[in-house]
Amino acid sequence: QETGNNEVQFMHLDLASLRSVRAFASTFLHQEPHLHLLINNAGVSAGGTTEDGFSLPFQVNHLGHFLLTQLLLERLRSCAPSRVVIVASSAHCAGRLCPESLGRPPSGLFSTFQDYCDSKLANVLHARELATREQGTQVTCYAVHPGFVNTSLFRHAPLWLKPLLLPLAWLLFLDASEAAQVVLDCATQDGLEPLSGRYFTDCGPRLPWPAGRDDRLARALWEGSERLVGLGTERGHPEG
């Protein structure tokens, strides 16, 4: 209604439910013959566990997006050239992914923050490994740090932290429309195909922190994510 564009369609998708991701993908593939751009943008920083038994930030920020991308991958290939843009964060610098314990909430006093950082490292590695696997298909992928943005991401912050965090967000953080620009650049800018798999900020392509350049970890994350979401040999196809 706000845009006045009748081509904008709303479709329900809850990344905290793998069942919902599969239902969305099935509905989309039946209704829409074309898909040229997928922006995986959703993110939460709250603690908790999903109906699938995984930590909430890791599932919403990574696993749900991973499954969604895989289920839509054949359509992206058939409509190539196409792009996947994954909204990551510089918080990946503090990520610590252990393939043996993927999806489990970390322990410790700052477990929710660590969980968020782990999921953002997963975003960077997901883009890296997807680009490797899609070489030659004209499907390219980019991880993006949009900056520090004043959004409802902080609504789940502890009560003691909000008096410190919220004024800071209003004064120093970007608003959502400003932060969206680097995401849109990766989605639409010509000539980015040779940079598939790279990590972008508002200053252009940048090297991620060392863990975000670990190809072995990226491969282990991919294989572990496939196992957790129930994707086997029929990669990229909806199940059931």
Salt bridges, closest charged atoms under 4 A:
GLU51 OE2 - ARG19 NH2 3.27
GLU74 OE2 - ARG77 NH1 2.56
GLU129 OE2 - ARG133 NE 2.78
GLU134 OE2 - ARG77 NH2 2.76
GLU193 OE2 - ARG83 NH2 3.07
ASP215 OD1 - ARG128 NE 2.66
GLU226 OE2 - ARG235 NE 2.65
GLU239 OE1 - ARG22 NH2 3.64
